[in-house]
Amino acid sequence: MEDYPSELIRNFSIIAHIDHGKSTLADRLLELTGTIQKKESGTNKQVLDKLKVERERGITVKAQTASMIHSFNGQQHLLNLIDTPGHVDFAWEVARSLAACEGALLLVDSTQGVQAQTISVFHVARERGLKIIPVLNKIDMPASQPERIAAQMQSTFDINPEDILHISAKTGQGVESILEAIVKRIPPPSGHTKAPLKALLFDSLYDRYRGVISLINIQDGTLRKGDKIASCHTRKKYEVTELGIMHPEELPTTSLQSGQVGYIACNMKNSSEAHIGDTLHRVGEPVEPMEGFQPTKAMVYAGIFPIDSNDFLKLEESIKRLTLTDRSVTVTRESSSALGQGCRLGFLGTLHMDVFRQRLEDEYDANVIITAPTVPYKVIYKDRTVLVSNPTEFPEVTDSTSNVKEVQEPIVNASIIVPDDYLGEIMDLCFSHRADSLDHRYLDSGSGSTSSARAIVTCTLPLSEIVTGFFSELKSRSSGFASFDYEEGGYAKSNLAKMVFLLNSRPIDALALIVHRSAQQAIGRAWVKKLHSIIPRQMFEVPIQAAIGKKIIARETLSAMRADVTASLYGGDVTRKMKLLENQKASKRKMKRIGQVDLPQEAFYDILKSK
């Protein structure tokens, strides 16, 4: 590693929307630099997508790092690719990755054009001062329109079309020019090898044998095996037991120098000590800490409970291990009278939640029930303000004694890019989800018989409206052509209330919801109908009700199972038959008064798995 001073190092990432070919391009770059063999990527495509969930869904969830050696003008250069996810829910991973780079490839699909998430990540990269290399991918496709998309990139990003590289990551066409552009256009890191050690910790993972493995970017100085280092954040001291580069698997080296990106293993056993954005320095040589990352705020909360309540401790341990690789998840314990002991988790979005659930099932063989997702509401009392993310803790705002002045809900600034043909449908969808400040402008005029002009729709939406089903509805209404992105927009006053569901007049806490008053009737009726179809029949009649405060807004009645008590009668007076039926009715009334509704865990699973 001593052969690669700062001027021969380039640290870069790839910015792209989902399915624009980022992981495929990473494979080609690794092949061209001899980091992996061609046959290896042929059988194991998307080398950097290591998780099972990434391969199944075709998305990047966890940012990976890979170091490559590339020879240019007779000089060997060290290129560090820090991979980034493309979905809005993993913006935390993107910000982390960009902090360790000096440049980025802006990858756009020449058949689909600029998408919403590409725009948001581009602005993050530009704010950090990264050198942008624009790249048009998939030029080998019949539907490719490179001139039109290049004009789009010029108007959207203010990029000179002459600077855009045209490639096909699938076939490898033009990929060599990217390696040349990385060396020529991206500036080398600005660190000094002789300066005191200063390293940015930008990711961590857990190894059961070696403890916490930290991914670091050496800003200044040199780090060797056996060095004593300390954290600026925790003040704790460690000894480096192993260090090296990701090539793309771990490759131990003797040292890491300024500008280089690699991993270190030290005697750090507790994962909470590895703070993302922390600055590491040599013991006895303190340095000014670098600007860390803003801790991410969870946007979506859900309760996770084991299907078998005896598995709670195993589930909790699995969640703890999984959060080592995803620090943006917040975890607290909670208990429910219906579902028993569980955990309340905070996520960055619903895809993030769904991926976390799938990783629990794939990697830890967990069987779980996830409650309906909610967002953090701000309840303003006369004397204090409280954030509430659990519906069971939401106050009864209809009760005049609750001292609630107002309730605010989180809103987001959303942008949707959609072909002109579907603009009316998307406007209608936004209005039906309580959109405000709705506006649109055209990205291009469209050209050719197959393409229509594309518009960007901007609006403010309540976060609660987009956490359940909005994305799939957007895709179905636009035939899959629309792309969607959002960023936090603060809080706004809203007319909200807590809806509870009663079985035989007893509330079921796990099914409580926070709803907007404009949709309370529709939501109440839909959930009551669903409960009616799933709850098993009892020996007595069960009223299923949806209530807001003391007002019942929807009801279904689950009829009782009845034995034929008159079957044994043969002839005789009718009063004998009436007496048996009256006795049966009295017994049913008594059962209803004292009976408990038997609601098995499987019923909860069926109720909550689809909204």
C-alpha distance (Angstrom), angle and dihedral (degrees) to the residues before:
residue distance angle dihedral
M1 . . .
E2 3.83 . .
D3 3.85 87.1 .
Y4 3.81 90.2 68.5
P5 3.82 111.8 69.0
S6 3.83 119.3 -179.4
E7 3.81 94.9 -87.5
L8 3.85 90.4 61.2
I9 3.83 94.3 50.3
R10 3.81 128.2 89.4
N11 3.81 121.8 -175.2
F12 3.82 113.9 -164.9
S13 3.80 143.1 155.4
I14 3.80 134.9 -157.7
I15 3.82 119.1 -117.1
A16 3.80 113.6 -159.3
H17 3.80 144.3 140.3
I18 3.83 118.2 -111.0
D19 3.81 112.6 -70.8
H20 3.81 96.3 11.4
G21 3.83 90.8 120.9
K22 3.81 103.0 -95.9
S23 3.81 97.7 139.3
T24 3.82 91.1 43.4
L25 3.82 90.9 51.8
A26 3.82 89.5 49.7
D27 3.84 88.0 54.6
R28 3.83 92.0 51.6
L29 3.83 92.2 48.9
L30 3.82 90.7 50.0
E31 3.83 90.0 49.2
L32 3.82 95.8 47.0
T33 3.81 91.7 51.1
G34 3.83 91.3 48.2
T35 3.82 92.2 -116.5
I36 3.81 90.8 127.8
Q37 3.80 130.7 17.6
K38 3.81 118.8 -108.8
K39 3.79 93.2 -121.8
E40 3.80 88.8 52.1
S41 3.78 93.8 59.8
G42 3.81 90.0 41.1
T43 3.81 91.0 64.3
N44 3.79 96.0 29.4
K45 3.79 106.9 40.1
Q46 3.82 119.8 -172.7
V47 3.81 93.5 30.8
L48 3.81 92.4 -171.8
D49 3.83 93.1 51.5
K50 3.80 94.6 82.5
L51 3.81 101.4 158.4
K52 3.80 120.6 91.1
V53 3.82 90.2 -130.7
E54 3.84 90.1 55.4
R55 3.80 92.4 53.2
E56 3.82 93.9 45.4
R57 3.80 95.7 47.5
G58 3.82 97.3 33.3
I59 3.80 92.5 -128.9
T60 3.80 134.0 115.4
V61 3.82 112.1 -118.8
K62 3.80 104.9 161.8
A63 3.80 120.0 46.4
Q64 3.82 111.2 -125.6
T65 3.81 132.3 -165.7
A66 3.81 129.6 -138.9
S67 3.83 130.6 178.8
M68 3.81 119.6 -149.5
I69 3.82 133.3 -173.1
H70 3.85 112.8 -139.5
S71 3.79 126.3 -179.2
F72 3.81 113.9 -141.4
N73 3.85 124.7 172.6
G74 3.82 89.2 -11.3
Q75 3.82 91.8 -55.3
Q76 3.81 123.3 108.9
H77 3.82 115.3 -130.9
L78 3.81 129.4 -165.7
L79 3.81 110.4 -133.3
N80 3.81 117.5 -168.2
L81 3.83 114.2 -161.3
I82 3.79 112.7 -162.5
D83 3.81 104.8 -167.4
T84 3.83 120.4 -141.9
P85 3.83 132.2 -160.8
G86 3.81 118.6 -120.3
H87 3.81 103.2 -145.8
V88 3.80 123.4 98.4
D89 3.84 91.5 -126.0
F90 3.81 90.9 63.5
A91 3.83 96.5 52.0
W92 3.83 87.2 122.1
E93 3.81 90.2 62.8
V94 3.82 89.8 47.9
A95 3.84 94.6 52.0
R96 3.82 89.4 48.5
S97 3.78 92.8 51.2
L98 3.81 95.9 46.2
A99 3.83 91.2 53.1
A100 3.82 89.5 67.1
C101 3.85 94.7 49.8
E102 3.80 139.6 80.6
G103 3.80 95.4 -164.0
A104 3.80 144.0 18.1
L105 3.81 139.4 -154.0
L106 3.82 109.3 -128.4
L107 3.82 100.5 -148.9
V108 3.82 118.1 -164.6
D109 3.82 127.2 178.3
S110 3.83 108.0 -121.5
T111 3.83 90.5 -149.0
Q112 3.83 96.9 50.5
G113 3.79 104.3 28.5
V114 3.79 129.7 -152.9
Q115 3.82 113.4 -10.6
A116 3.80 131.4 -159.6
Q117 3.81 98.1 -105.3
T118 3.82 92.5 48.2
I119 3.81 88.7 59.7
S120 3.81 95.2 51.2
V121 3.84 94.6 47.4
F122 3.82 90.7 45.0
H123 3.81 90.2 58.2
V124 3.83 91.2 49.0
A125 3.83 89.3 52.5
R126 3.80 93.2 46.6
E127 3.83 91.6 49.5
R128 3.82 88.5 54.3
G129 3.82 89.5 53.3
L130 3.82 95.9 -115.2
K131 3.82 119.8 164.2
I132 3.83 106.9 -116.0
I133 3.83 122.2 -144.5
P134 3.85 108.9 -167.6
V135 3.84 114.9 -143.4
L136 3.82 129.9 -175.9
N137 3.81 111.7 -152.4
K138 3.83 134.2 -165.1
I139 3.83 94.8 34.5
D140 3.84 88.1 151.2
M141 3.83 91.3 67.3
P142 3.84 118.7 103.6
A143 3.84 90.3 -129.7
S144 3.81 92.8 52.8
Q145 3.83 115.4 129.2
P146 3.82 104.2 -178.6
E147 3.84 97.4 167.0
R148 3.80 93.9 50.0
I149 3.83 93.9 45.3
A150 3.82 91.1 45.6
A151 3.83 88.6 55.4
Q152 3.81 88.1 49.1
M153 3.83 90.9 52.7
Q154 3.82 89.5 48.5
S155 3.83 93.0 53.9
T156 3.81 95.3 40.0
F157 3.82 102.1 40.4
D158 3.84 101.6 18.8
I159 3.83 90.2 -119.3
N160 3.81 123.9 159.1
P161 3.86 107.1 -118.7
E162 3.82 89.1 -139.8
D163 3.82 89.9 64.6
I164 3.83 92.8 57.0
L165 3.82 117.0 106.1
H166 3.84 116.5 -144.7
I167 3.81 113.9 -145.7
S168 3.78 146.4 152.6
A169 3.81 109.4 -140.5
K170 3.81 90.3 -170.6
T171 3.82 96.0 57.6
G172 3.82 96.6 26.6
Q173 3.84 92.7 -120.1
G174 3.81 110.5 157.6
V175 3.82 95.2 -3.3
E176 3.83 91.3 120.4
S177 3.82 88.4 65.0
I178 3.82 89.2 59.3
L179 3.82 92.2 58.8
E180 3.80 89.2 49.4
A181 3.83 91.6 48.6
I182 3.83 91.6 48.9
V183 3.82 90.9 55.8
K184 3.82 94.8 41.6
R185 3.81 103.2 38.5
I186 3.82 107.4 30.2
P187 3.82 113.3 78.3
P188 3.81 118.3 -126.3
P189 3.84 119.2 -112.0
S190 3.79 113.3 -81.6
G191 3.82 99.2 -135.5
H192 3.81 129.5 123.5
T193 3.82 122.5 -131.3
K194 3.83 92.8 -150.5
A195 3.83 94.6 52.0
P196 3.85 122.5 96.0
L197 3.82 113.7 -77.5
K198 3.80 114.1 -85.6
A199 3.83 119.4 169.3
L200 3.82 132.5 175.5
L201 3.81 115.1 -139.1
F202 3.83 103.4 -146.9
D203 3.81 103.4 164.1
S204 3.80 142.3 7.7
L205 3.78 139.1 -165.1
Y206 3.79 134.8 -177.4
D207 3.79 128.5 -114.1
R208 3.80 116.6 -170.8
Y209 3.82 91.9 -141.7
R210 3.82 103.0 38.0
G211 3.81 101.7 29.8
V212 3.81 120.6 -137.0
I213 3.83 116.4 8.7
S214 3.83 111.9 -158.5
L215 3.80 125.5 -157.7
I216 3.80 109.6 -145.0
N217 3.79 140.6 -177.8
I218 3.83 111.5 -146.4
Q219 3.81 106.0 -137.8
D220 3.83 96.7 177.0
G221 3.80 137.6 0.9
T222 3.82 132.7 13.1
L223 3.81 129.5 -72.2
R224 3.83 122.3 -155.5
K225 3.78 136.0 -178.8
G226 3.83 110.4 -84.5
D227 3.83 94.3 27.3
K228 3.82 117.4 140.1
I229 3.80 110.9 -127.3
A230 3.81 134.7 179.9
S231 3.80 135.9 -157.2
C232 3.81 121.0 -120.3
H233 3.82 89.6 -150.7
T234 3.82 103.7 47.3
R235 3.87 98.6 19.1
K236 3.83 87.8 -136.7
K237 3.82 120.6 143.1
Y238 3.80 128.1 -134.9
E239 3.79 140.8 178.0
V240 3.82 117.8 -129.4
T241 3.83 107.1 -123.8
E242 3.82 97.8 173.3
L243 3.78 137.5 6.2
G244 3.77 137.4 172.9
I245 3.79 147.5 124.3
M246 3.82 132.5 -75.7
H247 3.82 104.5 -112.8
P248 3.13 80.4 -178.7
E249 3.82 89.0 -70.5
E250 3.81 119.2 41.9
L251 3.82 112.9 -69.7
P252 3.85 114.4 -176.4
T253 3.83 117.3 -133.9
T254 3.80 133.9 -178.7
S255 3.81 95.4 -117.8
L256 3.81 147.1 -2.0
Q257 3.82 120.6 -139.9
S258 3.79 137.1 -162.2
G259 3.80 112.1 -61.1
Q260 3.80 93.8 21.4
V261 3.80 126.0 118.8
G262 3.81 121.3 -147.6
Y263 3.78 147.9 124.6
I264 3.79 132.3 -87.7
A265 3.79 131.8 -163.2
C266 3.79 116.8 -159.1
N267 3.78 136.3 158.7
M268 3.83 91.4 -73.8
K269 3.79 106.2 133.7
N270 3.81 100.9 165.0
S271 3.80 114.2 72.0
S272 3.83 92.9 -153.2
E273 3.83 88.3 69.8
A274 3.84 92.0 66.6
H275 3.81 101.0 83.0
I276 3.79 113.1 -171.7
G277 3.81 108.1 -124.2
D278 3.83 92.9 25.4
T279 3.83 121.1 142.3
L280 3.82 118.4 -129.9
H281 3.82 122.7 -157.4
R282 3.80 138.9 172.8
V283 3.83 115.1 -85.7
G284 3.82 109.4 -96.5
E285 3.83 93.1 17.6
P286 3.83 105.4 84.0
V287 3.81 118.0 -169.4
E288 3.80 135.7 -166.5
P289 3.85 105.2 -88.7
M290 3.78 116.5 -117.4
E291 3.76 121.6 -119.7
G292 3.81 105.2 -80.6
F293 3.79 128.8 -150.5
Q294 3.77 123.6 -82.0
P295 3.80 105.3 -111.8
T296 3.79 108.1 -110.5
K297 3.78 119.5 -112.8
A298 3.79 116.9 -132.3
M299 3.82 110.6 -117.5
V300 3.82 100.4 -175.2
Y301 3.81 127.8 41.0
A302 3.79 130.0 -165.8
G303 3.79 137.3 167.6
I304 3.82 116.5 -120.7
F305 3.81 117.7 -158.1
P306 3.82 131.0 174.5
I307 3.81 115.2 -112.9
D308 3.82 87.0 -133.2
S309 3.84 107.3 47.1
N310 3.84 90.1 -148.7
D311 3.83 88.7 67.9
F312 3.83 95.0 64.6
L313 3.84 97.2 106.9
K314 3.80 91.2 47.7
L315 3.83 90.0 49.1
E316 3.81 92.8 48.5
E317 3.82 91.0 51.3
S318 3.83 90.5 48.8
I319 3.83 91.0 51.1
K320 3.83 91.0 49.6
R321 3.81 91.9 52.3
L322 3.78 93.3 46.4
T323 3.81 93.1 50.1
L324 3.83 88.1 59.3
T325 3.81 87.7 75.2
D326 3.82 93.6 38.9
R327 3.79 113.5 43.2
S328 3.81 93.9 174.3
V329 3.84 91.2 77.4
T330 3.82 115.3 93.4
V331 3.82 118.5 -152.9
T332 3.82 131.9 -162.5
R333 3.79 130.6 160.4
E334 3.80 120.6 -110.4
S335 3.78 136.7 171.6
S336 3.78 132.0 -148.8
S337 3.78 128.4 -162.8
A338 3.81 89.3 -137.7
L339 3.82 101.6 39.5
G340 3.83 102.9 26.9
Q341 3.81 123.9 -141.5
G342 3.80 119.5 -0.2
C343 3.81 145.8 135.3
R344 3.80 132.2 -93.9
L345 3.79 110.2 -140.1
G346 3.80 130.3 -167.4
F347 3.83 119.5 -148.2
L348 3.80 137.0 -178.0
G349 3.81 92.6 -121.2
T350 3.79 144.6 -25.8
L351 3.83 95.5 -83.2
H352 3.81 87.4 51.7
M353 3.84 88.3 51.9
D354 3.81 92.8 47.1
V355 3.82 92.9 48.0
F356 3.82 90.7 48.7
R357 3.82 90.4 51.6
Q358 3.81 91.2 48.8
R359 3.81 91.7 48.6
L360 3.83 89.3 51.3
E361 3.81 89.3 53.6
D362 3.84 95.8 41.3
E363 3.80 100.9 41.4
Y364 3.81 102.7 28.5
D365 3.83 102.9 25.8
A366 3.83 91.2 -125.7
N367 3.83 123.2 166.1
V368 3.80 107.8 -153.0
I369 3.80 144.3 171.2
I370 3.83 114.7 -141.7
T371 3.82 118.0 -159.0
A372 3.81 122.3 -136.2
P373 3.84 109.3 -69.4
T374 3.82 117.0 -108.0
V375 3.80 134.4 -175.6
P376 3.84 128.3 -132.0
Y377 3.83 109.9 -89.4
K378 3.81 124.5 -162.1
V379 3.82 112.3 -132.3
I380 3.82 111.3 -165.5
Y381 3.82 113.5 -157.9
K382 3.81 124.3 -174.6
D383 3.81 91.0 -97.6
R384 3.84 106.4 23.6
T385 3.82 147.1 13.7
V386 3.81 122.2 -123.4
L387 3.83 131.4 -171.1
V388 3.80 111.0 -138.2
S389 3.81 122.3 -169.4
N390 3.81 99.4 158.6
P391 3.84 114.3 75.7
T392 3.82 91.6 -146.9
E393 3.84 89.2 63.5
F394 3.82 93.9 48.7
P395 3.84 111.3 113.2
E396 3.78 124.1 -119.7
V397 3.82 97.3 -104.2
T398 3.82 90.5 -174.7
D399 3.82 88.8 64.2
S400 3.83 110.5 90.3
T401 3.84 91.1 -151.6
S402 3.82 93.7 61.8
N403 3.88 93.7 86.3
V404 3.82 91.1 -139.0
K405 3.83 111.5 155.6
E406 3.80 96.4 -175.5
V407 3.80 143.6 -27.0
Q408 3.81 122.3 -130.2
E409 3.80 127.7 -164.0
P410 3.83 129.0 -157.8
I411 3.79 115.6 -100.9
V412 3.81 130.2 -163.9
N413 3.79 133.8 -150.6
A414 3.79 102.2 -126.0
S415 3.79 130.3 -165.4
I416 3.80 122.8 -167.4
I417 3.82 123.5 -172.2
V418 3.81 111.4 -156.4
P419 3.85 139.5 158.8
D420 3.81 113.0 -97.8
D421 3.84 91.5 -113.6
Y422 3.81 90.7 67.7
L423 3.83 98.3 40.6
G424 3.82 94.3 104.6
E425 3.81 92.5 49.8
I426 3.82 92.1 49.9
M427 3.82 92.5 47.1
D428 3.81 88.8 51.7
L429 3.83 90.8 48.3
C430 3.82 91.3 51.3
F431 3.82 92.8 48.8
S432 3.81 91.1 49.7
H433 3.83 88.2 55.2
R434 3.83 94.2 52.8
A435 3.82 96.9 -99.4
D436 3.79 118.9 179.3
S437 3.85 134.3 -167.0
L438 3.81 89.9 24.3
D439 3.82 113.8 -171.9
H440 3.80 138.1 155.8
R441 3.81 140.8 -167.3
Y442 3.80 133.8 -179.2
L443 3.82 121.8 -104.5
D444 3.80 94.2 -164.2
S445 3.79 140.7 -10.5
G446 3.81 96.5 -115.8
S447 3.79 123.2 -123.2
G448 3.74 136.5 -148.9
S449 3.78 128.9 28.5
T450 3.82 95.6 -78.7
S451 3.79 101.2 50.8
S452 3.79 131.7 66.8
A453 3.77 128.1 -163.0
R454 3.80 115.3 -82.9
A455 3.79 124.0 -134.7
I456 3.79 131.5 -161.0
V457 3.81 112.6 -140.1
T458 3.81 117.2 -159.2
C459 3.80 125.5 -169.9
T460 3.79 144.1 139.4
L461 3.81 115.0 -106.0
P462 3.81 132.2 -177.8
L463 3.80 107.3 -106.8
S464 3.82 90.6 -132.8
E465 3.82 89.0 63.0
I466 3.81 94.4 58.6
V467 3.82 100.4 43.0
T468 3.80 94.9 74.6
G469 3.77 119.6 52.5
F470 3.83 99.5 -39.4
F471 3.80 94.5 117.5
S472 3.82 95.4 49.9
E473 3.84 90.4 45.5
L474 3.81 89.3 50.7
K475 3.81 90.8 52.1
S476 3.81 94.2 46.6
R477 3.83 93.6 47.6
S478 3.82 91.8 49.7
S479 3.85 96.6 40.4
G480 3.81 87.5 -114.0
F481 3.84 95.0 -58.5
A482 3.82 100.1 109.0
S483 3.81 122.3 91.4
F484 3.78 122.5 -159.3
D485 3.79 135.5 -157.8
Y486 3.79 134.7 165.1
E487 3.78 142.5 -178.7
E488 3.80 131.6 -161.6
G489 3.79 115.4 -78.5
G490 3.82 102.1 -178.0
Y491 3.82 124.9 -116.8
A492 3.81 133.6 -46.0
K493 3.81 132.7 -169.2
S494 3.80 113.1 -97.5
N495 3.79 141.2 178.0
L496 3.82 100.9 -117.4
A497 3.78 135.5 157.2
K498 3.80 139.4 -179.3
M499 3.80 116.0 -107.1
V500 3.79 117.4 -157.3
F501 3.79 128.3 -172.1
L502 3.78 120.4 -137.1
L503 3.79 126.1 -156.6
N504 3.79 110.5 -165.8
S505 3.86 87.2 -16.1
R506 3.83 92.9 -55.0
P507 3.84 117.4 116.4
I508 3.83 119.2 -124.7
D509 3.82 104.3 -143.6
A510 3.82 96.4 -163.7
L511 3.81 91.1 61.9
A512 3.84 99.0 51.5
L513 3.83 114.9 129.2
I514 3.80 136.4 -169.6
V515 3.82 108.5 -135.5
H516 3.80 138.8 177.3
R517 3.81 113.2 -112.1
S518 3.81 92.1 -123.3
A519 3.83 91.0 62.9
Q520 3.81 101.5 34.4
Q521 3.82 96.5 104.2
A522 3.82 95.2 48.7
I523 3.83 94.2 44.5
G524 3.83 92.9 44.7
R525 3.82 93.3 51.0
A526 3.82 93.9 44.5
W527 3.82 94.1 50.8
V528 3.81 94.3 43.2
K529 3.83 90.1 52.2
K530 3.80 90.2 49.0
L531 3.82 92.5 49.6
H532 3.81 89.2 49.1
S533 3.80 91.5 55.0
I534 3.84 95.2 46.4
I535 3.82 107.5 36.3
P536 3.84 111.1 91.0
R537 3.82 115.8 -117.8
Q538 3.80 116.6 -100.0
M539 3.80 133.9 -149.9
F540 3.82 88.0 -100.8
E541 3.81 135.5 43.9
V542 3.84 112.7 -85.5
P543 3.81 122.2 -157.5
I544 3.84 111.1 -150.1
Q545 3.80 110.2 -157.5
A546 3.79 138.7 177.8
A547 3.80 112.8 -149.9
I548 3.79 138.1 -175.7
G549 3.78 108.2 -162.0
K550 3.82 104.8 -41.5
K551 3.80 94.4 -28.9
I552 3.83 118.2 101.8
I553 3.80 109.1 -144.8
A554 3.83 101.7 174.7
R555 3.80 136.4 17.6
E556 3.80 141.6 -179.0
T557 3.78 125.8 177.8
L558 3.80 121.6 -137.8
S559 3.80 105.8 -150.1
A560 3.78 120.0 -132.6
M561 3.79 126.2 -107.9
R562 3.78 105.0 -111.3
A563 3.79 129.8 -160.6
D564 3.80 116.9 -142.1
V565 3.83 97.1 -113.3
T566 3.81 93.0 176.6
A567 3.81 95.1 56.7
S568 3.82 93.2 97.5
L569 3.83 94.0 53.0
Y570 3.74 119.2 101.2
G571 3.77 118.0 -175.5
G572 3.79 120.2 -43.3
D573 3.78 130.0 112.2
V574 3.84 120.9 -28.6
T575 3.84 90.5 -127.1
R576 3.84 89.4 71.8
K577 3.81 89.5 58.8
M578 3.84 93.0 45.5
K579 3.81 91.3 49.3
L580 3.84 92.1 54.6
L581 3.83 91.9 47.9
E582 3.84 91.8 48.8
N583 3.82 90.3 50.6
Q584 3.79 89.4 50.9
K585 3.83 91.5 50.0
A586 3.81 91.2 50.5
S587 3.81 90.8 50.1
K588 3.83 91.1 50.1
R589 3.83 90.6 50.2
K590 3.81 90.4 51.4
M591 3.82 91.3 47.4
K592 3.80 91.0 50.3
R593 3.81 90.2 51.2
I594 3.81 96.2 51.1
G595 3.82 102.7 17.6
Q596 3.81 125.1 112.9
V597 3.80 117.9 -142.1
D598 3.78 109.2 -120.1
L599 3.83 104.1 -134.2
P600 3.82 109.4 175.6
Q601 3.82 122.5 -152.5
E602 3.81 89.6 -112.1
A603 3.82 89.1 62.6
F604 3.83 90.4 54.5
Y605 3.79 89.0 48.9
D606 3.83 90.7 53.3
I607 3.82 93.0 45.4
L608 3.80 95.9 48.7
K609 3.80 103.0 36.0
S610 3.83 91.4 75.6
K611 3.78 124.3 27.0
